[in-house]
């Protein structure tokens, strides 16, 4: 009946926990085809829109850097990561099979900016490239009319993407309507240098155009360079596409371009469309965003408006990052609360089960006394020979326990002696079957009371350690005790608990598992243990790069030189023989921890030369640090890098990564990543002429302003002040 009540109680608690789960947050996977200011702008707009609508979303962006094969792999990976919807800017038409695989798995697909030769998508959103080409053609005809030759040259991008093909289609079909215009088209690519070479060749060979239309502002910049070199700025007009604040709009203001067609981004509209699809709301399959022609007549007004929007979007990105941090902290707190509630419930259940065990022990003890009653007289004389020394030990110990003069841990140490004397008395009773009169002196009530007191003491001790865990876990070093003897383990815990945060394991196998999960700062282990002995444990720990850095102290009664050599050969850092001095053990622990802390200078170049010569990285530790630095270097430019992803690349969990990195460097993985990004940014400021914004994005910051703030906190100067 009691078990049924316990099960019902736990079921109710689990139901309550399930009801408190947070609302589902849709995960939007974005596969971006390339880099550049236009794509950075649309990425930031999507990130800023994560908390903009009634339902929050999580946007995860990956970039294939103009590599179609990489984009195919990224799309398959996003689908396997259980995203709710896939948003893709296709690099070219080769990715169509990957889209079909995603569609077959029931993933909705939104294409933006570009199309593919396939019907395997749910909706498209972006500017109409045909309309952009037509708008540019009408404007080009007006500019050409101002010249004598009316020669119009289109330098088109490679025709393997829908924007290039559709812009050419729209421009060609419209410009040919103007019979007086002499139109020619040359197929180039998206590169500004290639565009420069094409136009330079046309000019050098006497085919000077009056108007040049390029498929992007970046290409148009290359055409402008060729015009400047030929000193024909007043004779040739250039039209581009994109109209970004830092590119096309600025080029028109400077007079480099005669105009640019705004190719809209509107990342927030992409998120809105995705939510409409996921929530089953009505939506259009083809969604064309408004386009605009920027000319010298309207550029100043549009520039002010675009710059204001850009700054507002940067602020939204910062706000979004803070919201993510707040939500993350909230979820962690909720998990801690529910974990605490569950721990308390389990503790209550454990107390109930323990009490039932005590009652069963009492009944078993009574039955044993009844069965052994006939043997009592036979062993009476032998019992006196054993009881006398036990009495001489137990009596003085009990008198000392009753005094109030004991201080500190003295009372606990005498309790260990008293309990072991009681165990010896119990063994004498079981083996020699004391006569009934003697057995009655150790009554059932006394046994139950002793067990109850021990259970209470254990609960108090667990509560004390839990308090240490909550209050001082970040300040006290973690010490793992691996010892199969309960009293020895308790003695070590009593000795160390007020100095360190103590974890316990009762054999080598469980100690190995706990060491991998918690990654303690130091391990104290017995040698002779069941399941796995201390020497095997030590070798396993030193061979595993997750735990290879942990100092290990072996405790054993084996005092021969050959036996101690076995301990050191297995990887032990210290070897103490029993009986050992408590002060010596504590001193050795402090020395090993101090030596281990010196390793943190390996990441501080200003202190590396001062490091003690006896501090060396093990082979496994060096391998880990090399792999960690390599993984950070590879992923540094990814602004959305998560510690879970970094740990997965290294083959360890997020908790193991945190403990290992914290121990070796003194920094959390996030702090180490930020420090390495800022160091790389500092190097680029000294060694290159890149802008602060370009450097910020290259080292993985979403916002140049956030990069500048972090840089100033790290080095005391803003990036531009540092460069000066």
C-alpha positions in Angstrom: 0.0 0.0 0.0 2.8 2.3 0.9 4.6 1.7 -2.4 1.4 2.5 -4.4 1.1 5.8 -2.6 4.8 6.6 -3.4 4.3 5.8 -7.0 1.1 7.9 -7.2 2.9 10.8 -5.6 5.8 10.7 -8.0 3.4 10.4 -11.0 1.6 13.6 -9.8 4.9 15.5 -9.5 6.0 14.4 -13.0 2.6 15.5 -14.4 3.0 18.9 -12.7 6.5 19.2 -14.1 5.2 18.4 -17.6 2.5 21.1 -17.4 5.2 23.7 -16.5 7.2 23.1 -19.7 7.8 26.1 -21.8 5.9 26.9 -25.1 7.5 25.3 -28.1 9.9 27.6 -29.9 10.1 27.0 -33.7 13.6 26.4 -35.0 14.3 28.0 -38.4 17.3 26.7 -40.2 18.9 29.2 -42.7 21.3 28.1 -45.5 23.0 31.2 -46.8 24.9 31.0 -50.1 27.6 33.6 -49.7 28.9 36.6 -47.7 28.8 40.3 -48.3 27.1 43.4 -46.9 23.7 42.5 -48.5 23.7 39.0 -46.9 25.0 40.3 -43.6 22.1 42.8 -43.5 19.5 40.1 -44.2 21.1 37.8 -41.6 20.9 40.5 -39.0 17.3 41.3 -39.8 16.3 37.7 -39.4 18.2 37.4 -36.1 16.6 40.7 -34.8 13.1 39.3 -35.7 13.4 36.2 -33.4 11.4 37.9 -30.7 9.5 40.4 -32.9 6.3 38.4 -33.4 3.7 36.8 -31.1 5.6 33.5 -31.1 9.4 33.4 -30.5 11.6 31.5 -33.0 15.2 30.4 -33.0 17.1 31.3 -36.2 20.2 29.2 -36.9 22.3 30.5 -39.9 25.0 28.6 -41.8 27.0 29.8 -44.8 28.4 27.7 -47.6 30.8 30.5 -48.9 29.8 30.0 -52.6 30.3 26.2 -52.5 27.3 24.3 -53.7 28.6 20.9 -52.4 29.0 22.5 -48.9 25.5 23.9 -49.1 24.0 20.5 -50.0 25.8 19.0 -46.9 24.6 21.9 -44.7 21.0 21.5 -45.9 21.1 17.7 -45.1 22.6 18.5 -41.7 20.0 21.1 -40.8 17.2 18.7 -41.7 18.8 16.0 -39.4 19.0 18.5 -36.6 15.2 18.6 -36.4 14.5 22.1 -37.7 10.8 23.1 -38.2 11.3 24.9 -41.5 14.2 25.4 -43.9 15.1 28.8 -45.4 17.5 28.7 -48.4 19.3 31.2 -50.6 20.5 28.7 -53.3 24.1 29.0 -54.5 23.1 27.6 -57.9 20.8 25.0 -59.4 22.8 22.0 -58.2 21.2 22.0 -54.8 17.8 20.9 -56.1 18.2 17.3 -55.0 18.9 18.4 -51.4 15.7 20.4 -51.4 13.7 17.4 -52.6 15.1 15.3 -49.7 14.1 17.9 -47.2 10.6 18.1 -48.8 10.2 14.3 -48.7 10.9 14.5 -44.9 8.0 16.9 -44.5 10.2 20.0 -43.9 8.6 23.2 -45.4 11.1 25.1 -47.6 11.2 28.9 -48.1 13.5 30.2 -50.9 14.7 33.8 -50.7 16.7 35.9 -53.1 17.2 33.1 -55.6 15.2 30.4 -57.3 16.1 26.8 -58.5 15.0 24.7 -61.5 12.6 22.7 -59.3 9.1 22.9 -57.8 10.2 21.4 -54.5 9.7 24.5 -52.3 6.8 25.9 -50.3 7.2 29.6 -50.9 9.6 32.2 -52.4 10.3 35.7 -51.0 12.6 38.4 -52.5 12.8 41.1 -55.0 11.7 40.5 -58.6 15.0 40.4 -60.6 13.1 40.7 -63.9 11.5 43.9 -62.6 14.9 45.2 -61.5 16.4 44.5 -64.9 13.4 46.3 -66.5 13.7 49.3 -64.1 17.4 49.6 -64.9 16.8 49.4 -68.7 14.3 52.3 -68.6 16.7 54.4 -66.6 19.6 53.4 -68.9 17.6 54.5 -72.0 17.0 57.9 -70.4 20.7 58.3 -69.7 21.7 57.2 -73.2 19.3 59.7 -74.7 21.6 62.4 -73.3 24.5 61.2 -75.4 25.1 61.1 -79.2 25.8 57.4 -79.6 23.2 56.0 -77.2 25.4 52.9 -76.7 24.3 50.7 -73.8 26.5 47.9 -72.5 25.2 45.2 -70.0 27.9 43.3 -68.2 26.0 40.4 -66.8 27.0 37.9 -64.1 27.3 34.2 -64.7 24.0 32.8 -65.8 24.0 29.8 -63.4 21.8 31.6 -60.8 18.3 33.0 -61.1 19.2 36.6 -60.2 21.7 36.8 -63.0 19.4 35.2 -65.6 16.3 37.1 -64.6 18.1 40.5 -64.4 19.5 39.9 -67.9 16.1 38.8 -69.1 14.3 41.9 -67.7 17.0 44.3 -69.0 17.3 42.8 -72.5 13.5 42.6 -73.1 13.0 46.2 -72.0 16.0 47.9 -73.6 15.3 46.3 -77.0 12.0 48.3 -77.0 14.1 51.4 -77.5 15.0 51.2 -81.2 17.4 54.2 -81.1 19.5 52.5 -78.4 22.6 50.4 -79.5 22.5 47.5 -77.0 25.2 44.9 -76.4 25.7 42.3 -73.6 28.8 40.6 -72.3 28.6 37.7 -69.8 31.1 38.1 -67.0 30.9 37.1 -63.3 30.1 38.7 -59.9 33.8 39.7 -59.4 34.6 43.4 -59.6 38.1 42.8 -61.1 36.7 40.8 -63.9 34.1 43.5 -64.6 37.0 46.1 -64.7 38.9 44.0 -67.2 35.9 43.6 -69.5 35.1 47.3 -69.6 38.8 48.3 -70.0 39.1 46.0 -73.0 35.9 47.5 -74.6 37.3 51.1 -74.1 40.8 50.2 -75.4 39.4 48.6 -78.5 37.3 51.6 -79.3 33.9 50.3 -78.3 33.2 53.0 -75.7 29.7 52.7 -74.2 27.6 55.6 -72.9 25.8 53.6 -70.2 27.0 50.5 -68.4 24.6 48.3 -66.5 26.2 45.8 -64.0 24.3 43.2 -62.0 25.6 44.3 -58.6 27.1 47.4 -57.1 30.3 45.4 -56.4 30.6 44.8 -60.2 29.7 48.4 -60.9 32.6 49.5 -58.6 35.0 47.6 -60.9 33.5 49.3 -64.0 34.0 52.7 -62.3 37.7 52.0 -61.8 38.1 51.2 -65.5 36.3 54.5 -66.4 38.5 56.5 -64.0 41.7 54.9 -65.5 40.5 56.0 -68.9 39.5 59.5 -67.7 36.0 59.1 -69.0 34.1 59.9 -65.9 31.9 62.6 -67.6 31.2 60.4 -70.7 30.2 57.0 -69.3 27.4 56.4 -66.7 27.2 53.2 -64.6 24.1 51.6 -63.1 24.4 49.0 -60.3 22.1 46.8 -58.2 21.7 46.3 -54.4 21.5 49.8 -53.0 23.1 49.2 -49.6 24.1 52.1 -47.3 27.8 51.2 -47.3 28.0 50.4 -51.0 25.6 51.5 -53.8 24.0 54.4 -51.9 27.4 55.8 -51.0 28.7 55.3 -54.6 25.8 57.3 -56.0 26.4 60.1 -53.4 30.1 60.2 -54.5 29.1 60.4 -58.2 30.8 57.1 -59.0 27.4 55.6 -60.1 24.6 57.3 -62.0 22.1 55.1 -60.1 21.5 51.8 -58.3 18.4 49.6 -58.0 17.6 48.7 -54.4 17.4 44.9 -54.1 15.4 44.6 -50.8 16.5 42.4 -47.9 13.6 42.4 -45.3 14.8 39.5 -43.2 11.8 40.2 -40.8 9.4 39.4 -43.7 11.2 36.1 -44.2 10.6 35.2 -40.5 7.0 36.4 -40.8 6.4 34.1 -43.8 8.0 31.2 -42.1 5.7 31.6 -39.1 2.6 31.9 -41.3 3.5 28.5 -42.9 4.3 26.8 -39.6 1.1 28.1 -37.9 -1.1 27.1 -40.8 -2.0 30.7 -41.7 -2.7 31.9 -45.3 0.3 32.8 -47.3 1.3 33.6 -50.9 3.6 31.1 -52.7 5.4 33.9 -54.6 6.2 37.0 -52.5 7.9 39.8 -54.4 9.3 42.7 -52.3 9.1 46.3 -53.5 12.1 47.6 -55.5 13.4 51.2 -55.8 15.7 53.2 -58.1 18.2 55.4 -56.4 19.4 58.4 -58.5 21.4 61.5 -57.6 18.1 63.3 -57.1 16.8 61.1 -54.3 20.0 59.6 -52.9 20.5 62.0 -49.9 17.0 61.3 -48.5 17.2 57.6 -49.0 20.7 57.5 -47.5 19.5 59.1 -44.2 16.6 56.7 -44.1 18.7 53.6 -44.8 21.4 54.6 -42.2 18.7 55.1 -39.6 17.2 51.7 -40.3 20.7 50.1 -40.2 21.5 51.5 -36.8 18.0 50.5 -35.5 18.6 47.0 -36.8 22.0 46.8 -35.0 20.3 47.9 -31.8 17.7 45.1 -32.3 20.4 42.5 -32.7 22.0 43.6 -29.4 18.6 43.5 -27.7 18.0 40.1 -29.2 21.4 38.8 -27.8 20.5 40.1 -24.4 17.1 38.5 -24.5 18.7 35.2 -25.5 20.9 35.5 -22.4 18.0 36.3 -20.1 15.9 33.4 -21.5 18.8 31.1 -21.1 19.3 32.1 -17.5 15.6 31.7 -16.9 15.5 28.2 -18.3 18.5 27.2 -16.3 16.9 28.5 -13.1 13.7 26.5 -13.8 15.7 23.4 -14.4 17.5 23.9 -11.1 14.3 24.4 -9.3 12.7 21.3 -10.7 15.8 19.3 -10.1 15.8 20.4 -6.5 12.2 19.5 -6.1 12.9 16.1 -7.5 15.9 15.6 -5.3 13.9 16.4 -2.2 11.2 13.9 -3.2 13.7 11.2 -3.9 15.3 11.9 -0.5 11.9 11.5 1.2 11.3 8.3 -0.7 14.8 7.1 0.4 14.0 7.9 4.0 10.8 5.9 3.8 12.5 2.9 2.2 15.3 3.1 4.7 12.8 3.0 7.6 11.1 0.0 6.1 14.5 -1.7 5.8 15.1 -1.0 9.5 11.9 -2.7 10.5 12.7 -5.7 8.4 16.2 -5.9 10.0 14.5 -5.9 13.4 12.3 -8.8 12.5 15.3 -10.7 11.0 17.3 -10.1 14.2 14.5 -11.5 16.4 14.3 -14.6 14.3 18.1 -15.1 14.4 18.1 -14.8 18.2 15.4 -17.5 18.4 17.3 -19.9 16.2 20.6 -19.5 18.0 19.1 -19.8 21.5 20.2 -23.5 21.9 23.9 -22.6 21.2 24.1 -19.9 23.8 25.6 -21.9 26.7 28.2 -23.6 24.5 29.9 -20.3 23.6 29.5 -18.5 26.9 33.1 -19.0 28.1 34.6 -17.9 24.7 32.4 -14.9 24.6 33.9 -13.6 27.9 37.4 -13.8 26.4 36.2 -11.5 23.5 33.9 -9.2 25.4 36.5 -8.1 27.9 38.8 -6.2 25.5 35.8 -4.8 23.6 34.4 -3.6 26.9 37.7 -2.0 27.9 37.6 -0.1 24.5 33.9 0.7 24.3 33.6 2.0 27.9 36.2 4.7 27.8 35.0 5.7 24.3 31.4 6.1 25.5 32.6 8.2 28.5 34.5 10.5 26.2 31.5 10.8 23.9 29.3 11.9 26.9 31.6 14.7 27.8 31.1 18.3 26.4 34.8 19.0 26.1 35.3 17.7 22.6 35.9 20.2 19.8 35.7 20.2 16.0 35.8 16.8 14.4 36.9 15.0 17.6 33.4 13.9 18.3 32.9 12.5 14.8 36.2 10.6 15.0 35.2 9.0 18.3 31.8 8.1 16.8 33.7 6.1 14.1 35.6 4.3 16.8 32.4 3.6 18.7 30.6 2.3 15.6 33.4 -0.1 14.8 33.4 -1.4 18.3 29.6 -1.9 18.0 30.3 -3.8 14.7 32.8 -6.0 16.5 30.3 -6.7 19.2 27.7 -7.5 16.6 30.1 -10.0 14.9 30.7 -11.6 18.2 27.0 -11.9 18.8 26.4 -13.4 15.3 29.4 -15.9 15.3 29.3 -17.0 19.0 25.6 -16.6 19.6 25.6 -14.9 22.9 23.3 -16.4 25.4 19.9 -14.9 25.6 20.6 -12.8 28.7 23.6 -11.1 27.1 21.8 -10.6 23.7 19.1 -8.7 25.5 21.6 -6.1 26.6 21.8 -5.1 22.9 18.1 -4.8 22.4 16.2 -4.3 19.2 15.3 -0.8 20.2 19.0 0.1 20.6 19.8 -1.3 17.1 16.9 0.7 15.5 17.9 3.8 17.4 21.5 3.5 16.2 20.4 2.9 12.6 18.0 5.9 12.8 20.7 8.1 14.2 23.1 7.1 11.5 20.5 7.7 8.8 19.8 11.1 10.3 23.5 12.0 10.4 23.9 10.9 6.8 21.0 13.1 5.8 22.5 16.1 7.7 25.8 15.5 6.1 24.2 15.3 2.6 22.4 18.5 3.3 25.6 20.2 4.4 27.4 19.1 1.3 24.4 20.2 -0.9 24.7 23.6 0.8 28.4 23.7 -0.1 27.5 22.7 -3.6 25.1 25.6 -4.0 27.1 28.2 -2.2 30.8 27.4 -2.8 31.0 25.1 -5.8 32.5 27.9 -7.9 35.1 28.7 -5.2 36.1 25.3 -3.7 38.2 22.8 -5.6 36.3 19.5 -6.4 37.9 16.4 -4.7 36.8 12.9 -5.7 37.3 10.2 -3.1 37.3 6.6 -4.4 37.3 4.2 -1.4 35.4 1.0 -0.9 35.5 1.2 2.9 32.6 3.3 4.2 34.4 4.4 7.4 37.6 5.3 5.6 35.5 7.2 3.0 33.7 9.1 5.8 36.9 9.8 7.6 38.4 11.3 4.4 35.2 13.3 3.8 35.3 14.7 7.4 38.9 15.6 6.9 38.4 17.4 3.6 34.8 18.7 3.5 35.5 22.1 5.1 38.3 22.8 2.7 37.0 21.3 -0.6 33.8 20.2 -2.4 33.9 16.4 -1.9 32.5 13.8 -4.3 32.5 10.1 -3.4 32.7 6.7 -5.2 32.7 3.2 -3.7 34.8 1.4 -6.3 37.1 2.1 -9.3 34.5 1.6 -11.9 32.0 4.1 -10.4 34.9 6.4 -9.7 36.0 6.4 -13.4 32.4 7.2 -14.5 32.0 10.0 -11.9 35.4 11.4 -12.9 34.4 11.6 -16.6 31.1 13.2 -15.7 32.2 15.7 -13.1 35.9 16.3 -14.1 37.1 17.0 -10.5 40.2 19.0 -9.7 41.9 16.1 -7.8 41.3 12.4 -7.0 42.2 10.5 -3.8 41.9 6.8 -4.4 42.5 3.6 -2.5 44.4 0.8 -4.4 42.8 -2.4 -3.3 39.1 -2.2 -4.3 36.5 -4.4 -5.9 35.4 -4.2 -9.6 38.4 -2.0 -10.6 41.4 -1.4 -8.4 43.2 2.0 -8.0 46.0 1.2 -10.4 43.6 0.3 -13.2 41.6 3.4 -12.4 44.7 5.6 -12.5 45.8 4.2 -15.9 42.3 4.7 -17.4 42.1 8.3 -16.2 45.6 9.2 -17.5 44.8 7.6 -20.9 41.6 9.6 -21.3 42.1 13.2 -22.5 39.0 14.3 -20.7 40.6 13.4 -17.3 44.3 13.2 -18.1 45.0 16.5 -16.4 43.6 15.5 -13.0 46.2 14.9 -10.3 45.8 11.5 -8.5 46.9 10.5 -5.0 46.9 6.8 -4.2 46.4 5.6 -0.6 47.4 2.0 0.3 48.8 -0.3 2.9 51.3 -1.7 0.2 54.6 -0.1 1.3 57.2 -2.0 -0.7 59.3 -0.1 -3.2 58.2 -2.3 -6.1 54.5 -1.7 -5.2 55.0 2.1 -5.1 56.8 2.0 -8.5 53.7 0.3 -9.9 51.6 3.2 -8.6 53.8 5.8 -10.2 54.0 3.8 -13.5 50.2 3.8 -13.7 50.3 7.6 -13.7 49.8 8.5 -10.0 51.1 12.0 -8.9 51.5 11.0 -5.3 51.6 7.8 -3.2 50.8 7.7 0.5 51.0 4.5 2.6 48.6 3.7 5.5 48.6 4.8 8.2 49.1 8.2 6.8 49.3 11.7 8.3 46.2 13.8 7.7 48.3 17.0 7.6 50.6 15.4 5.0 47.6 14.4 2.8 46.1 17.9 3.0 49.5 19.5 2.3 50.0 17.2 -0.7 46.6 18.1 -2.1 47.2 21.8 -1.9 50.7 21.4 -3.5 49.3 19.5 -6.5 46.4 21.9 -6.9 48.8 24.9 -6.9 51.1 23.2 -9.4 48.0 22.5 -11.7 47.0 26.2 -11.5 50.3 27.2 -13.0 49.3 25.5 -16.2 46.8 28.3 -16.8 49.7 30.6 -17.7 50.1 28.6 -20.9 47.3 30.8 -22.4 48.8 34.0 -21.1 51.7 35.0 -23.3 52.8 37.7 -20.9 53.3 35.2 -18.1 54.4 32.2 -20.1 58.1 32.8 -19.6 57.7 33.0 -15.9 56.0 29.6 -15.6 57.8 27.1 -13.4 60.0 24.7 -15.4 58.5 21.7 -13.6 55.0 22.4 -15.0 54.5 20.4 -18.1 51.5 19.4 -20.1 50.9 15.7 -20.5 50.6 14.3 -24.0 46.8 14.0 -23.6 46.5 17.6 -22.3 48.6 19.0 -25.1 46.6 17.0 -27.6 43.4 18.5 -26.1 44.7 22.0 -26.1 45.9 21.7 -29.7 42.5 20.3 -30.8 40.6 23.0 -28.9 42.6 25.8 -30.5 42.3 24.3 -33.9 38.5 23.9 -33.5 38.2 27.5 -32.3 40.3 28.7 -35.2 38.2 26.9 -37.8 34.9 28.1 -36.3 36.0 31.6 -35.2 34.2 33.4 -38.0 30.9 31.7 -37.1 29.0 34.2 -35.0 26.5 31.6 -34.0 29.0 29.1 -32.6 27.6 27.2 -29.6 29.6 25.5 -26.9 27.6 22.3 -27.5 28.9 22.3 -31.1 32.5 22.9 -30.0 32.2 20.1 -27.5 30.7 17.8 -30.1 33.7 18.5 -32.5 36.0 17.5 -29.6 33.9 14.4 -28.7 33.0 15.6 -25.2 29.9 17.0 -23.5 29.4 20.7 -22.7 30.0 20.1 -18.9 33.2 18.2 -19.6 34.4 20.9 -21.9 33.7 23.6 -19.3 35.5 21.8 -16.5 38.5 20.8 -18.6 39.0 24.3 -20.1 38.3 26.0 -16.8 41.0 23.9 -15.1 43.6 24.3 -17.7 43.1 28.0 -18.6 41.2 29.6 -15.7 38.6 30.7 -18.3 35.2 29.4 -19.3 35.0 28.2 -23.0 32.9 31.3 -23.9 35.5 33.6 -22.3 38.3 31.8 -24.0 36.5 32.0 -27.4 35.9 35.8 -26.9 39.5 36.4 -25.9 40.9 34.5 -28.9 38.5 36.4 -31.2 39.7 39.8 -29.8 43.4 38.7 -30.0 42.8 37.8 -33.7 41.0 41.2 -34.2 43.9 43.0 -32.6 46.3 41.2 -35.0 44.2 42.1 -38.0 44.1 45.7 -36.9 47.9 45.8 -36.9 48.5 43.7 -40.0 45.8 44.7 -42.4 43.9 47.8 -43.7 40.5 46.2 -43.3 37.8 48.2 -41.7 36.7 47.6 -38.1 33.4 46.2 -39.4 35.1 43.7 -41.7 37.4 42.6 -38.9 34.5 42.2 -36.5 32.6 39.9 -38.9 35.8 38.0 -39.8 36.4 37.1 -36.2 32.8 36.1 -35.5 31.0 39.2 -34.1 27.6 39.9 -35.5 27.9 43.6 -34.7 30.8 46.0 -35.2 29.6 48.1 -32.2 29.6 45.1 -29.9 33.1 44.1 -31.1 34.3 47.7 -30.4 32.8 47.5 -26.8 34.4 44.1 -26.1 37.7 45.3 -27.6 37.8 48.4 -25.4 37.1 46.2 -22.3 39.9 43.9 -23.2 42.6 46.4 -24.3 41.5 49.7 -22.9 41.1 51.4 -26.3 38.5 51.4 -29.1 39.7 49.6 -32.3 40.2 52.8 -34.2 42.1 54.4 -31.3 44.3 51.3 -31.2 45.1 51.4 -34.9 46.0 55.1 -34.6 
